[in-house]
Amino acid sequence: MDKTLAWLWLADAVGSACQYAQELLALYPDPAELYDLLCAGTEAPPTCLTPRALAQLQDTTPFDFEERLDHCLLSGIELLTPDEDAYPAALRDLPDLPLVLYLTGDPACLNGQRCVGMVGTRRPSAYGRQAAFDLSLAMAQAGAVIVSGLADGLDSEAHRAALQADRPTIAFLGTAIDKTYPAANARLRTAIEKGGGAVCSEYPPGYTGRTTGTFLARNRLIAAQSEALCVAEARTRSGTLNTVHHAERLGRPVLAVPGSIYSALSEGTNELLRTHRAEPLCKAADVLDILGIGAQAAAPEQQRFDPAAVSPDAQQVYAALKPTPQSMDALCAATRLPAGRVLAACTELELMGGAQAQPGRRYIAL
């Protein structure tokens, strides 16, 4: 029997994000042994198995999965199991680790790399988009592998930045491995696969099972694969904060990009900072220092600042800035904006490369 068939048999029965997967593997590191036990009927099955999983294991055999295995081989879909060296080492300690991980692209980037997660809202502002892209670009140029979810918005910006840096990037899907969601990201996915990156999923090709919670389940994989998790922009109630929860549970450091106090899109990130659940992320070196990659590698050539990419408040403040330092009072008078909004705009301009802070809370244009 091809051992992969036994893994497919077991994984299909217990389902994705199985809470007792690690416990089951401790008892039966080779699922073929479990199959032999159930066939013999001489010993009681593991007590950790749910009645539904046990019933499916007894009603099926590994040989029932030959067609799926053949389909994957013919379609260029790789299957990684915990007994293989290519399986992501960062996922091995998860209590609910995937028993089978489906992959397209190159599995080499899953191990031996310094991985950083970049996540955020699917409907970002121009500020959030540029922050996610610029920070991901700088981290990728410094040698990090960017990990995200191939979703709309900031996930896509992170992957595109890694590709621009000519570095591999890793995407975890919440859908079947042969489905790209959203479909508009099909070309981006192809670029990831051709660029030495990997697209991974717990769900087999043609998956028709339960879809509720699959995206939340994949968030634990993004957090686990990442040595540090970055949040570029997020609301207070979002799937992004679910990924943060997993990162905290796994002991991964979390960093968040500060945002305008007037933007609902930054309420989640600002709350992470206010409650000290995250460290500020204002430049790539904030993450790279944690990874020990070194700040000297974190200073790639900056993109030209684009005033059109920032908020209206930041545009007003930028227009009032000069090569000589301007005080907060002077900027408030020039823009007729309250101090809080001017300060938020200056912070935004600093991050986007349009302004630089000077002693005494004064700012100059760059």
N, C-alpha and C positions, 0 to 999 in steps of 0.2 A: 504494500500500500504506500502511495506517495504520502509522506507525513503531512504535506500541506492540506490534503483532503481532511485529515483528522482535525487540524486547526479550523478549517472552514466549518466543519460539522459542529465543533464546540462553540465557536464564535456566533454562529447563526442561532444556536439554541439559547444562549445566555443574553444575547443582544448587546448593543453598544452601551458604553459607560456602565458596565456591570460592576456593582459595588463590591462583589466578592471575587472578582477576577484574580486578584493577587493571592487570595486565600486558596482558590481552586488550583492555581499553578504551583503553590507550595506543596500541595498534596499530589498533584499529577503534572509534573513538568513536561511530560509527553502525553498529549491528549489521547494517543492511541492506547495507552495503558487504561485510561478511563473507559474507552470503548470496549476493550477486552473484559474489563470488570463487569460492565453492564451486560455484555453478552453472556458471560459465565453465570451471572446471577448468584454467585456464591458468597458475596459480601454485600453489605448495605452500601448504597450510594452515598456520596458525600452529603452531609447534612446542610451544607451551605447552598446547595442547589434548590432553587424554587420549584414548586410542583410543576409549573408550566415548562420550565427549562428541562426538568427531568423527563417529563412526558415527551417533549420533542426529541430529546436524545435517544429515548427508547423507541420512538417511532421512525427514526431515520438512521442512516448509516453514512459513514464518510464517503462511500462510493456514490451517494446521491448527489455529490457536489463535483463530480467529474466534468459535467457540462460547464459549470461556472469557471472551473480552473482552466479548461480549454479556451473558453471565451476570453479570459484575461490574458492568456498567453498569446492568442491571436490578435488581441487588441492593443498589445503593448502596455498592459497594466501589470505592474509588479505587485507581489504580495509579500509583505514583511511580517514575520512572526517572532515572538519573544526569544526563540531559541537560535535566531540568526544574528550574526555580527552586524549586519546592515540595519537592524532594527534600531530606532532612535534610543540611545542610552538615557537621554533625559526623561523618557516616558516610562522606563522600566520600574521605577519606584512608585508609580501611581497605584493606589489600591484598585482603581477602576481602569487600568491600562487596557488599550485595545489588544485583543487577542489576535486580530488580523488587521493590518493597516494596508489599505490599497493605495497605490502610488503611481503617478505618471511623472515623467521627468527623470532626474538623476538622484538616486538615494544618497550619493556620496556627501551631499551638503548637510545631511541630517546628523552627522557625527564629526567630531574633531574641529568644530567651528565655534566661534563666539557669536551666539545668537541673541538678538534683541527684538522684543515684540513691539509693534507699533499699531495701536488700535484707536478707534474713535467713531464719531457719529457717521451715519451714512448720508446725511444731508448737511454737510459742513458749510461754514462761511468761507469766503475767500481767504481770510486770515488763517483759519484752520487748515485749509488745503495747502497753503504755502508753508505753514509751519511743519506739517507732517512731511511734506516733500523735502524741504530743505534739511530738516533734522535727519531724516532717513538717508538722504543723499550723503550728508557728511559722515554719518556713522558707517554707511556702506563703503565709502571711499577710504575710511580708516581701517576697514577689514572686517566689520561686523556683517553677519547674515541677518537680514530683516525677516521677521516672522509676522504674518498677519492672516486675514481670513478671506481675501479675494472678493470682499463685498464692495458695494458702491461706496463712494466717498473716500474716507481717509485710508481704508485698507488699500484701495486701488492706488492712491497717491504714494503710499509706502512702497508697494511693489514696483511702481514705475520708477521711483527714485533709485531703487537698487539696480534695476535694469540699466538706467542711465549711467550708473557707476560701473557697469559691466561686472556686477557681482551677482552670485546666486541669491535667490530669495525663496522662502518656504511659505506655502499657503495651505491652511487646513480648511476643508470644506465642511459644511453642515448638510450636504446633499450626497447623493450617490456619486461615486468617483467618475462616472461617465457623464455627469451633468454639471454644467457651469452655471452658477447663479450669482449675479444676473447674467443672462445670455449675452448681454452687451460686452461682457468681459472675456469672451471667447478668445479674442486676439491677444489680450493681455496674458491669458493663461498659456497660450501657445508660446508667447515670448518667454515666459517664465521657464517652461519646459525646455525650450531650445537654448536658454541662457545658463544652463547648468543648475537650475533650481528644481524644486519638487512641489507637486500638488498632491496632498494626502487626504484620505477620508477613511472613516470606519465603515462606510456604507458601500456595499458591492454594486457593480454595474447593474442597472435595471432595478434598483431597490424600490420596493413597493410597500414597505412596512410603515410603522408609525413615524410620522414626521414631526409631531409636536415635541418641541424641546431639543431637536437635533442640533440647532445652531447654538443653543446654550451649552449642550454637551461638548461641542467641539471647542468651546472657549477654554476648557481645562487643558486642552492639548496645546493651544497657543501659549498659555501661561507656563505650562510645564517645559515646553521646548525653549522658552526664552530665559536667559540668565537675568534679564531685567525687563520690566514691562513699562512702555511709554504710552501715555494717553494724550493725544493732541487736542481733542475737543470733545466734550460729552455733556449731555443733559443730566439732570439728577436721576431720572428714571430711564435707564438704557441698558442694552445688552453689554455695552462696554464695561459698565461697572460690575457686571457678573464676571467678566474676565479679570478685573481687579480683585474681586473676592477670591478667585482661584489662585491668583498670584500671591496674595497674602497668606492663604492657607498653605501654600507650598514654600513660603519663605522667600519669595522672589521680591527684590526691591521694586517699588513702583515710583515712577516719575510722571509729573503732569505739567503741561504747558499752561502758564497763567493766561487768563483771558480777561476781556473787559467785564467789569462788574455789571454792565448794562446788557450783556448778551446772554440770552437763555441758553445758547449753545455752549457756554463756558461755565454754567452753574455747577455741573458735575465736577469738572476739573478744579474749579476754584474751591469747591467744598472738600475735595480730597486734600488740597493744600491747607485749607483752614483747619481741618481736623487732624493734620499731620499724618494722614495715611499715605501721603505721597510727598516726595521731594520736588522742588521746582525744576523744571526742564526748560532752560533758556538757550542752551547751546549743546551741541553734540558731546562736548567734553564732559558735561554733567553725567552722562551715561558711561562714556568711555573710561572715565576715571574709576568708576565702580568696577568695570570689567578688567581694569588694569592694562588696557590697550595703550594708554598714554595720550596726553593732550597734544603732543607734537604731531600725532597722526590725525588729529581731529580738526585741523584747520585747512580744509580744502579751499580752493578759490571760491569766493562768495559770488552768488548770482547778483546781477545788477538789481538794485531796489526798484520796485514798481509801485508808485503811489496808488495806482488803480486797484492794487490787490489788498489794500487795507480798508478799515472802516471809515465812514464819513468823518467821524471825530478825528481819527488819526490823520486823515488827509488835511483837515483844517489846521491841525497842530504842525504838521510837516511844512505846510505853506508858510507858517509863521516862524519856523526855525531859521537860524542863520549860521554861518561858519563860526561866529562867536557865541559863547554860552548865553543862553536865555533862561532867566529864572521862571519859576512857576507863576509868579505874579504877572510877569511880562507876557507869558503865553496865555494866561487867563484873560488879560486885557485885550490881547491881539485877536483872540478867537471868540471872546464873549461866552466862553464855556466855563462851567463851575470847575473847581479845583479837582474834584474826584474824577471827572471825565477827562480832564487834561492829563492827570497822572496815569490813568488807564491807557490813554492814547500814546503817551510817551513809552510806556512799557511795551505796547504793541509795536511801536516803531523800532524800539531797541531790538526786539526779537527778529523783526523782519529786515534789519539792516539799514534802516532809514535814519536812525538817530543814535547818539551815544551819550550816556550819562556822564556828567562832570561833578566834581565836589560841590556840595551845597545844594543838591537837587536842581542842578541846572543841566540844560541839554543843548547839544549842537547837532546840526544836520550833517549827514554823511553823503 
